[in-house]
Amino acid sequence: MKGFTQFETELLLKEAVNANLSGKSLSAVFEEIALKTNRAKGSVRNYYYTIIKDEDKKRQLEKSVLGVQNLKATKAQAFTKQDESTLIEQINSGRKSGKSVRRVILELSNGDQKLALRYQNKYRNYLKKCEMEKFQNTTIRPEDFKYFAKLSHEIDSLVEKIKDKYANECVKLKKENQQLLREIKVLKRRYQSNVTPFFISDKNM
């Protein structure tokens, strides 16, 4: 595939290696590289699999991209709705029995760290989706807008009052500090002019 520079190729593969270790999806990697290189996500994906299937190319890139040999051309099997539903049910069931989410996921993945990370990311996405749905299903009445507008105005007014009070206090403290400095100078001059020597010369006896 034409157009990809050596730098872009190495960037893509390094991100893929990191994703392979962290459990991050390749789809997310393709999307990020597409944004960074100003290309279509599909073009990045196709280029990636073209390289991964070329063993000679992978051996050449191993010098600059450590771990590229561990990348495989097989695509991860996508989660179906049923898979996601089963996973959520198992995690929730484990939590009800007193287990932590982390422990349930480790048990379900049978020690496979990459699979555990995949389950963890899927569960987090599920929780985020639940929060978004909860927010979208919230009914806001017309009178609520008036309440929020009034509250916002009161908060802004309070902030302005605090700022004004703080500014006035600073001015007051600055004036007091200047007054104290002037008084200290006056006291120093008086002290220096009224000091009597502790020792008197024999010539004056």
C-alpha positions as CSV (number, residue, x, y, z in Angstrom):
1,M,0.0,0.0,0.0
2,K,1.4,3.3,-1.1
3,G,1.8,6.4,0.9
4,F,2.9,5.2,4.4
5,T,6.3,6.4,5.5
6,Q,8.7,4.4,7.6
7,F,7.9,6.6,10.5
8,E,4.1,6.1,10.1
9,T,4.7,2.3,9.8
10,E,6.8,2.1,12.9
11,L,4.3,4.3,14.8
12,L,1.4,2.0,13.8
13,L,3.2,-1.2,14.8
14,K,4.5,0.2,18.1
15,E,0.9,1.2,19.0
16,A,-0.2,-2.3,18.0
17,V,2.4,-3.9,20.2
18,N,1.4,-1.8,23.1
19,A,-2.2,-2.7,22.5
20,N,-1.3,-6.4,22.4
21,L,0.2,-6.1,25.8
22,S,-2.4,-3.9,27.4
23,G,-5.5,-5.5,26.0
24,K,-6.5,-2.4,24.0
25,S,-8.4,-3.1,20.9
26,L,-6.8,-2.8,17.5
27,S,-9.8,-0.9,16.3
28,A,-8.9,1.9,18.7
29,V,-5.3,1.8,17.5
30,F,-6.4,2.1,13.8
31,E,-8.6,5.1,14.7
32,E,-5.8,6.9,16.6
33,I,-3.3,6.4,13.8
34,A,-5.8,7.5,11.2
35,L,-6.2,10.8,13.0
36,K,-2.5,11.2,13.4
37,T,-1.7,10.5,9.8
38,N,-4.8,12.1,8.3
39,R,-5.9,8.8,6.7
40,A,-9.0,6.7,6.6
41,K,-9.3,4.1,9.4
42,G,-9.9,1.4,6.8
43,S,-6.7,2.2,5.0
44,V,-4.7,2.0,8.2
45,R,-6.4,-1.3,9.1
46,N,-5.7,-2.8,5.6
47,Y,-2.1,-1.6,5.7
48,Y,-1.6,-3.2,9.1
49,Y,-2.8,-6.6,8.0
50,T,-0.7,-6.4,4.9
51,I,2.4,-6.0,7.0
52,I,1.5,-8.6,9.6
53,K,1.0,-11.2,6.9
54,D,4.4,-10.5,5.4
55,E,6.9,-12.4,7.6
56,D,10.0,-11.0,5.8
57,K,8.7,-7.4,6.4
58,K,8.1,-8.2,10.1
59,R,11.7,-9.6,10.4
60,Q,13.0,-6.3,9.0
61,L,10.9,-4.2,11.3
62,E,11.8,-6.2,14.4
63,K,15.0,-4.2,14.7
64,S,13.1,-0.9,15.1
65,V,9.9,-2.2,16.6
66,L,10.5,-4.6,19.4
67,G,7.7,-7.2,19.7
68,V,6.4,-6.9,16.2
69,Q,7.0,-10.7,15.7
70,N,4.3,-11.4,18.3
71,L,1.7,-9.6,16.3
72,K,-0.7,-12.0,14.5
73,A,-2.9,-11.6,11.5
74,T,-5.8,-13.3,13.1
75,K,-8.5,-10.8,14.1
76,A,-9.9,-11.0,17.7
77,Q,-13.4,-12.4,17.8
78,A,-15.9,-9.7,18.3
79,F,-18.2,-9.7,21.3
80,T,-21.8,-10.6,20.4
81,K,-24.7,-9.2,22.3
82,Q,-25.2,-12.6,23.9
83,D,-21.5,-12.7,25.0
84,E,-21.7,-9.3,26.5
85,S,-25.0,-10.1,28.3
86,T,-23.4,-13.4,29.7
87,L,-20.3,-11.6,30.9
88,I,-22.3,-8.9,32.7
89,E,-24.5,-11.5,34.3
90,Q,-21.5,-13.5,35.6
91,I,-19.8,-10.4,37.0
92,N,-23.0,-9.2,38.7
93,S,-23.6,-12.7,40.1
94,G,-20.0,-12.8,41.5
95,R,-20.4,-9.3,43.1
96,K,-23.6,-10.4,44.8
97,S,-21.8,-13.4,46.3
98,G,-19.2,-11.0,47.8
99,K,-16.5,-11.2,45.1
100,S,-14.7,-8.2,43.6
101,V,-15.1,-7.4,39.9
102,R,-11.3,-8.0,39.5
103,R,-11.6,-11.5,41.1
104,V,-14.6,-12.5,38.9
105,I,-12.8,-11.4,35.8
106,L,-9.6,-13.3,36.7
107,E,-11.7,-16.4,37.3
108,L,-13.5,-16.0,34.0
109,S,-10.3,-15.5,32.0
110,N,-8.6,-18.6,33.6
111,G,-5.4,-16.6,34.1
112,D,-5.2,-15.2,30.5
113,Q,-4.1,-11.6,31.2
114,K,-5.0,-10.4,27.7
115,L,-8.5,-11.9,27.9
116,A,-8.9,-10.5,31.5
117,L,-8.1,-7.0,30.2
118,R,-10.6,-7.4,27.4
119,Y,-13.3,-8.4,29.8
120,Q,-12.4,-5.5,32.1
121,N,-12.7,-3.0,29.2
122,K,-16.0,-4.5,28.1
123,Y,-17.4,-4.2,31.6
124,R,-16.2,-0.6,32.0
125,N,-17.8,0.3,28.6
126,Y,-21.0,-1.3,29.9
127,L,-21.0,0.8,33.0
128,K,-20.4,4.0,31.0
129,K,-23.3,3.1,28.7
130,C,-25.5,2.6,31.7
131,E,-24.6,6.0,33.1
132,M,-25.3,7.7,29.7
133,E,-28.6,6.0,29.4
134,K,-29.5,7.0,33.0
135,F,-28.7,10.7,32.1
136,Q,-30.6,10.6,28.8
137,N,-33.7,9.1,30.4
138,T,-33.8,11.9,33.0
139,T,-36.8,14.2,32.4
140,I,-36.1,17.9,32.8
141,R,-39.1,20.1,33.4
142,P,-39.3,23.7,32.2
143,E,-39.3,25.0,35.8
144,D,-36.0,23.1,36.3
145,F,-34.3,25.4,33.9
146,K,-35.4,28.4,35.9
147,Y,-34.1,26.8,39.1
148,F,-30.7,26.0,37.5
149,A,-30.4,29.5,36.0
150,K,-31.2,31.1,39.4
151,L,-28.7,28.8,41.1
152,S,-26.0,29.6,38.5
153,H,-26.6,33.3,38.9
154,E,-26.3,33.0,42.7
155,I,-23.1,31.0,42.4
156,D,-21.6,33.6,40.1
157,S,-22.6,36.4,42.4
158,L,-21.0,34.6,45.4
159,V,-17.8,34.1,43.4
160,E,-17.7,37.8,42.5
161,K,-18.3,38.8,46.2
162,I,-15.5,36.6,47.3
163,K,-13.2,38.1,44.6
164,D,-14.1,41.6,45.7
165,K,-13.6,40.9,49.3
166,Y,-10.3,39.2,48.6
167,A,-9.1,42.2,46.5
168,N,-10.2,44.7,49.3
169,E,-8.3,42.6,51.9
170,C,-5.2,42.6,49.8
171,V,-5.3,46.4,49.4
172,K,-5.9,46.9,53.1
173,L,-3.0,44.5,54.0
174,K,-0.7,46.3,51.6
175,K,-1.5,49.7,53.1
176,E,-0.9,48.3,56.6
177,N,2.4,46.8,55.6
178,Q,3.6,50.0,54.1
179,Q,2.6,51.9,57.3
180,L,4.5,49.4,59.4
181,L,7.6,49.7,57.2
182,R,7.5,53.5,57.6
183,E,7.2,53.2,61.4
184,I,10.1,50.8,61.5
185,K,12.3,53.2,59.7
186,V,11.3,56.0,62.1
187,L,12.1,53.8,65.1
188,K,15.5,52.8,63.6
189,R,16.5,56.5,63.2
190,R,15.5,57.4,66.7
191,Y,17.3,54.4,68.2
192,Q,20.5,55.2,66.3
193,S,20.5,58.9,67.4
194,N,19.8,58.1,71.1
195,V,22.3,55.2,71.7
196,T,25.0,56.1,74.3
197,P,28.4,54.4,73.9
198,F,29.0,51.6,76.3
199,F,32.7,52.3,76.6
200,I,34.2,55.7,77.5
201,S,37.8,56.5,76.5
202,D,40.3,57.2,79.4
203,K,41.1,60.5,77.9
204,N,37.6,61.7,78.8
205,M,37.9,60.6,82.5
